[in-house]
């Protein structure tokens, strides 16, 4: 089984690349969605989040209010680090278990979409250790700002703040085996992904 670790900054198109790869035959895992599972009421992560940030991060129904939690840690490295210390080990264990299931099922290619693939780490274990190669989507700042303004109704200042709070594309590219430049339109991106898929299959045993 070949595991592709897919990452990139906000608005760079990684989710679209993941969707295209799934259409071509890969099994896609979204690390963020795995994280949502770890947030479920009653789980150890849920208890630790409440202990760390208080019950004000809960919805009236007892769920973790991810938007509220995000607002609390946004722009505060020490709080974000505290959150990551709770979440990253859980996500790592859950993703690893899923990979084992797919191996037993005979799955050939898995795509792990993980925004924090490069920067996330746990005590002795990080998601990047579970993948065979790293694919990074990139787009110019102007393109990303336009996309965020259009899809998320963010102001230019808000969009820039989101971009600047993340690891730079330059740093991600240092760990990349494949870089996908997504400044074009969807048809350009789809053509690139199809070509990469063909190359992947050509070298896969």
C-alpha positions in Angstrom: 0.0 0.0 0.0 1.3 3.4 -0.9 0.4 6.3 1.4 0.4 9.9 0.1 0.6 12.6 2.7 -1.2 15.6 1.2 -0.8 19.0 2.8 -0.8 22.7 2.0 -1.9 26.1 3.3 -5.4 27.4 3.5 -6.9 28.0 0.1 -4.2 26.1 -1.7 -6.6 23.4 -3.0 -5.5 20.3 -1.1 -9.1 19.2 -0.5 -9.8 19.4 -4.2 -6.6 17.4 -5.0 -7.8 14.8 -2.5 -11.2 14.6 -4.1 -9.6 14.1 -7.6 -7.3 11.3 -6.3 -10.4 9.6 -4.7 -12.1 9.8 -8.1 -9.1 8.1 -9.6 -9.2 5.2 -7.2 -7.4 6.2 -4.0 -8.9 6.0 -0.5 -8.9 9.4 1.1 -8.6 10.1 4.8 -9.2 13.7 6.1 -7.1 14.1 9.3 -9.4 17.0 10.4 -12.4 14.7 10.3 -10.5 12.1 12.3 -9.9 14.9 14.8 -13.6 15.6 15.0 -14.1 11.9 16.0 -11.6 12.4 18.8 -13.6 15.4 20.0 -16.8 13.3 20.7 -18.4 13.8 24.1 -17.1 11.4 26.7 -13.8 10.6 25.0 -10.5 11.2 26.7 -9.7 14.1 24.3 -13.1 15.7 25.1 -12.3 15.5 28.9 -8.8 16.9 28.4 -10.1 19.8 26.3 -12.6 20.8 29.0 -9.9 20.5 31.7 -7.6 22.7 29.6 -10.0 25.3 28.3 -13.1 25.2 30.5 -16.7 24.2 29.9 -17.3 27.4 27.9 -15.9 25.6 24.8 -19.0 23.3 24.9 -22.2 23.8 23.0 -25.5 23.5 24.9 -25.6 19.9 23.8 -22.2 19.1 25.2 -20.2 19.0 22.0 -16.9 20.8 21.6 -17.6 24.1 19.9 -14.7 23.9 17.4 -15.2 27.5 16.2 -15.1 28.8 19.8 -12.0 26.7 20.5 -10.4 27.9 17.3 -11.0 31.6 18.3 -9.4 30.9 21.8 -6.2 29.5 20.4 -5.9 31.6 17.2 -2.8 33.7 17.3 -1.8 32.3 20.7 1.1 29.8 20.2 1.1 28.6 23.8 -2.6 27.8 23.8 -2.4 26.2 20.3 0.5 24.0 21.6 -1.6 22.9 24.5 -4.5 21.9 22.2 -2.1 20.1 19.9 -0.6 18.2 22.8 -4.1 16.8 23.5 -5.2 16.1 19.9 -2.1 15.0 17.9 -1.4 11.8 19.7 -5.1 10.7 19.4 -5.3 11.5 15.7 -2.0 9.7 15.1 -3.3 6.6 16.8 -6.6 6.7 15.0 -5.0 7.3 11.5 -2.5 4.5 12.1 -5.3 2.1 13.0 -7.2 3.0 9.8 -4.0 2.4 7.7 -3.7 -1.1 9.2 -7.3 -1.8 8.3 -6.8 -0.7 4.7 -3.6 -2.8 4.4 -5.6 -5.8 5.5 -8.3 -5.0 2.9 -5.7 -4.8 0.1 -6.1 -1.1 -0.6 -3.4 0.1 -3.0 -3.2 3.9 -2.5 -4.3 6.0 0.5 -4.3 9.8 0.6 -4.0 11.4 4.0 -5.1 15.0 3.8 -3.5 16.8 6.8 -3.1 20.6 7.0 -0.6 20.2 9.8 1.3 17.2 8.3 4.6 19.0 8.4 4.3 21.0 11.6 2.3 18.5 13.7 4.3 16.2 16.0 3.6 14.2 19.1 5.8 12.5 21.7 8.0 10.4 19.4 5.3 10.1 16.7 4.0 12.3 13.9 1.7 11.8 11.0 4.5 12.4 8.5 6.2 9.2 9.7 3.1 7.2 8.5 3.3 8.4 4.9 5.5 7.2 2.0 5.6 10.5 0.2 4.6 14.1 0.8 2.6 16.1 -1.7 2.2 19.8 -1.1 -0.3 22.2 -2.8 0.8 25.8 -3.2 -0.8 28.9 -4.5 0.2 32.6 -4.6 -0.9 34.9 -1.8 -3.1 36.8 -4.2 -4.8 33.7 -5.4 -5.4 32.4 -1.8 -6.7 35.8 -0.6 -9.2 35.9 -3.6 -10.4 32.4 -2.8 -10.9 33.1 0.9 -12.7 36.3 0.1 -15.0 34.5 -2.3 -15.7 31.2 -0.4 -15.4 32.3 3.3 -16.6 35.8 3.2 -13.4 37.0 4.8 -12.0 40.5 4.4 -8.5 40.9 2.9 -7.1 41.6 6.3 -8.7 38.5 7.8 -7.5 36.3 5.0 -4.0 37.6 5.3 -4.1 36.9 9.1 -5.1 33.3 8.4 -2.3 32.9 5.9 0.3 34.4 8.2 -0.7 32.3 11.1 0.3 29.1 9.2 3.6 27.6 8.2 4.9 29.1 5.0 4.8 27.2 1.7 8.6 27.5 1.6 8.9 25.5 4.8 6.4 22.8 3.6 8.1 22.5 0.2 11.4 21.6 2.0 9.6 18.3 3.0 7.8 17.8 -0.2 8.3 14.9 -2.7 5.8 16.5 -5.0 4.7 20.2 -5.3 1.4 21.0 -7.0 1.1 24.7 -8.1 -2.6 25.5 -8.0 -2.7 29.1 -9.4 -4.7 27.9 -12.4 -8.3 26.8 -12.8 -9.9 23.4 -11.9 -9.2 21.8 -15.3 -5.5 22.6 -15.0 -5.4 21.1 -11.5 -7.3 18.0 -12.6 -4.9 17.5 -15.4 -1.9 17.7 -13.1 -3.4 15.3 -10.6 -4.2 12.8 -13.4 -0.6 13.0 -14.6 0.8 12.5 -11.1 -1.6 9.5 -10.6 -0.2 7.9 -13.8 3.3 8.4 -12.6 2.5 7.0 -9.2 1.0 3.8 -10.7 3.9 3.5 -13.1 6.4 3.2 -10.2 4.1 1.4 -7.7 4.9 -2.4 -7.4 
